[in-house]
Amino acid sequence: MHSRFFEPLHLHHRICNTIKGTTTVPAFIRHPKDFWSGIVFLIFGLSAVIIGQDYELGSAGRMGPAYFPIALGILLSLIGLASFVRSFFRPGEAIGRIYYRELTIVLVAVLLFGFLVRNAGLVPAGFLLILISAYASDKFELKKSLALAAGMTLFAVGLFVKLLGLPMPIIGPWLGGN
């Protein structure tokens, strides 16, 4: 009677692994990080392929607007599939906690960059992107972050505006630039 009473608990333990006492995943998923990253890669890759169907594909010699996104979507999907399949065979570490505060700070920094880059310019947008993103770290130090933001902004201006010639203002019209 005693063993029959606890039998469902033993069955549950065989089917699921407990991750840090809070999250359970089926035992046949041996590498949860690979499993979930594979799912994300598959979603983004297949989305690119599906959205790309609305545009002309073209050929390798004369690529249409859908060629590059579909090709990248297929590659991303293959990487996702490999990661997904590998998660069933290779043991790996569990997924730790999700850092919502840090994710939110970085997301806000990227959205702010997108909002500012055209009208404020690459210098203020890039500088704020790096500075705000660095603030998300537990190891944030203002002096080091200011130096990093200045250096990365100069690098971005040199690479994207000067070297590659991308048509984006260094200082935008909001700040008296062109």
N, C-alpha and C positions, 0 to 999 in steps of 0.2 A: 504494500500500500504506500509506503514511504517513497519508493522510487517512482511509482506511477504518478504521485502527486507533483513531483518536481520534473517530470518528463518534458512538459512544454517549455520549461525554462532551459533545459539542456538543448532541446531542439532549436530554440531561438538563439542560443549561444553559438551553435554550429552554423546557423544560417547567416547571422550578422556579426560583424566585428564592431566593438565599441571604440569610438575615437575620442579620447580624452573625456570619457564619461558623458558626453552630450550628444554626439551624432552617431548614428548607426548607418552602415552601408552593408549591402549583401556581401557575404564572405567570398563569393566568386570574383568580386572586384578586389584584386590584390594591391592595386596602386591607385588610390582615390584621386590623387592629383592628376595622373595621366588620364584617368577616366573623364574627369570634368573638363580638363583642358581639351581633350579630344572632342567632347560634345560642343564646346564653345567654338573650336576651329571648324567643325563640321557645319554648325549653324551659320557662321559668317561666310564660309566658303560656298556653301550651297545657296545662300542668299545672293551672293555676287553672281553666281551662275544663273539663277532664276531671274534676277533683275536685268542681267545682261541680255537675256533673250529678247527684250524689247528693242534692242538696237541692232544695227547691221554688223555682222561678224567680219566679213571680208575674208582675206586669205593671208597667208604668211608674207607674201610679197606686197600686198596692198591691204594693210590692216584697217578694219573698220573701227568705229568707236566701242564696240563690244569685245573686240579681240583681247585686249590686255586685261580688262576686268574678269572676263571669263577664264582666261588662262591662269590668272592668279587665283581665282576662285576654285578652279580644279586642283591646283597645287595645294592650296590651303585645305581643301577637303581631303586630299590624299594624306597630308600630314596629320589631320585630325583623325582620319580613319586608322592610321598606323598607331597613333597614341591611344586611341580608344581600344583597339585590339590588344595592344601591348599591356594595357592595364589589367587584363585578365590573366596574364602569364608571369609578369615580373613583379615581385614584391616591392613595395615602396612605402614612404611615410604617409601618415595621415594628413588631412587638411587641418591646419590650425585655425585660430579664430580669424574672423574677417574684420579688418580694420576700417570700419565705416567712417570714422572721423578723417582719417588720412585719405581715403578714397574720395570723400566729399571735397576736401581741400584741393586735391589735384584736379578733380573734375571742374571745380569752380575756376581754377587757374587756367585751364584749357579753354573753357567757355569765355572767360574774360579776354584771353588772347584773341580768340576769334572775333569777338566784338570790337576790340581796340585796333587790331593790326591795320585795317584799311584807313581809318580816320585819324588815329593817333600816331600810327607809324610802327615800324618794326622795332625800333629802339625801346620805346616805352612798353609796348606789348610784350616783347621778348624778355625785357628786364623783369616785369611783373610776373610773367609766367614762371621764370626760374626762381624768383624770390618767394613767391607764394607756394610753389611746389616744394621748395626746400623747407618751408615752415611745417610741412606735414611730417617731417622726420623728428624722431626723438632726439637726434643729435644736432638739432638746429642751433647754429651760432650765427648771430647777425653779421658780424664782420666777415666771416668766411662766406656766408651766403651772398652778401653784397659783392664781394670780389668774384665769386662764381657767376653771379648774374651779369656783372659788367663784362667779364671775359667771354661768356657764352653769347652775349648780345653782340659784342664786337665780332666774334667768329661768325655768327649768323649773318650779320650785315656783309662781312667780307665774302662769305660763301654764296649766299642767295642773291644779294643785290649786285655786288661788284663782279664776282667770278661767273656766276650763272646768268646774270642779267635779268632776274625775275622782276617784273614790273610791280614792285611794292614800294611804298614810300618809306624812307628811312625815318623821317619825321613827318607826320601826317598834317593835314589841313587844320585839325583841331588845335595843333600846337604851333601854327604858323609856317609849316613846311609846304611842299608842293603836293 
